[in-house]
């Protein structure tokens, strides 16, 4: 219990209300839910970043291996094309010519032989044999490309069957010193090379690799899909970006399976483009499991908090009702139902200070039952109690404003506090009460009241006890004037200024 400096009265301690508890609980739940949602969003973004970085590393590693092997093979093609322009190349024997042309040529299990075709597309030299079988490739795409264009450089063809193997052809133009087309040098890389390369990888579920030619043709895919080899996807938005941008990533539906995928590529100026992809479902699978677990725990926590809040709020409401009832009992007169003396003293202190700040009048009625002691001795205490209850009812019927305070002041004496009421209106209220009591008493007229009225606008130099004393003296004046009347007192002179009698 705390005490105020200005009034010296006890100030009730702060108590937590049920509404405040529910508001705090809901705010806490919303706050923790927002924090949890923010954490889950950050975890989701982290999964996206890690998946993208992993695919970038995968694409970069595979692309570097493919690019290195193609570059080595291309060096062999360039050397053969350059040596074919030597003046003495056609004058030496076939074994010597093979040594000159193919001595430094790259050889590997999945690399096909290097072949030289003349200006008409006929096979002239084959690294695999000194006496090649006649072969005409004048209708091949790579031959047409190099014959018609001198600026092509290394050309990578679409996958096709070549000497019994699915392969891609790598070719270069042989140009004379004057730029004249004199033939094509071509080799091949079997698709088995890509199968062996990708076979060494352990790809997680949902991860895919695709190798594209610069025209958008699929060279190879992992997991292997025979139906996809040779398809041209240059019109697919993600593939179009991969063919034109040196590196990047995209989120789109897969061109082959229509599943939403994360696609990453790093191609640079390489003749082949490696695209690594992963389905979004597989990216979020770990995050989704964590989200479900955290969401379940949060839901359980929310249910627990709400249940505990409901129980606590119910207890607070019950406690508040009990405290309110105890407070009513402590501030209410048990016989008349009006406020008791203690509550009246608290109220007049508050209203006095309020009227002092607002500079409005404050009126007080002091009411006393006439000849009550004699009546009580003659008719008994029960009859006397009935009289007091009747007077209290008449007072309650006449004083209806929310700020008014009607109280049993002690014994047969009552007090009515009227905030913001001038003397004239206070006299009117007093007379209304007196008349109601007279009408309630009936023809017997064995009950009447006397009322003292005082009204004042408080100042800093005055105290509410002055108002109480003025109303009390006016009550005594009404008694001395014959009872059953209302008398108003002058303030601060305390002389009788008005009198109303029956």
Buried (B, 14 or more C-beta within 10 A) or exposed (E): EEEEEEEEEEEEEEEEEBEEBBEEBBEEBEEBBEEBEEEBEEBBEEBBEEBBEBBBEBBBBBBBBBBEBBEEBBEBBBBBBEBBEEEEBEEEEEEEBBEBBBEEBBEEEBBBBBBBBBBEBEBBBBBEEEEBEEEEBEEBBBBBBBBEEEEEEBBBBBBBEBEEBBBBBBBBBBBEEEEEBBBBBBBBBBBBBBBEBBEEEEBEEBBBBBBBBBEBBBBBBBEEBEEBBBBBBEEBEBBBBBBEBEBBBBEBEBBBEEBEBBBBBBBEEBBBBBBBBBBBEBBBBEBEEBBEEBBEEBEEBBEEBBEEBBEBBEEBBEEBEEEEEEEEEEBBBEEBBBBBBEBBBBBBBBBBBBBBEEEBBBBBBBBBBBBBEEBBEEEEEEEBEBBBBBBBBBBBEBBEEEEBBBBBBEEBBBBBBBBBBBBEBBBBBBBBBBBBBBEBBEEEEBBBBBBBBBBBBBEEEBEBEBBBBBBBBBBBBBBEBEBBBBBBBBBEEBEBBBBBBE
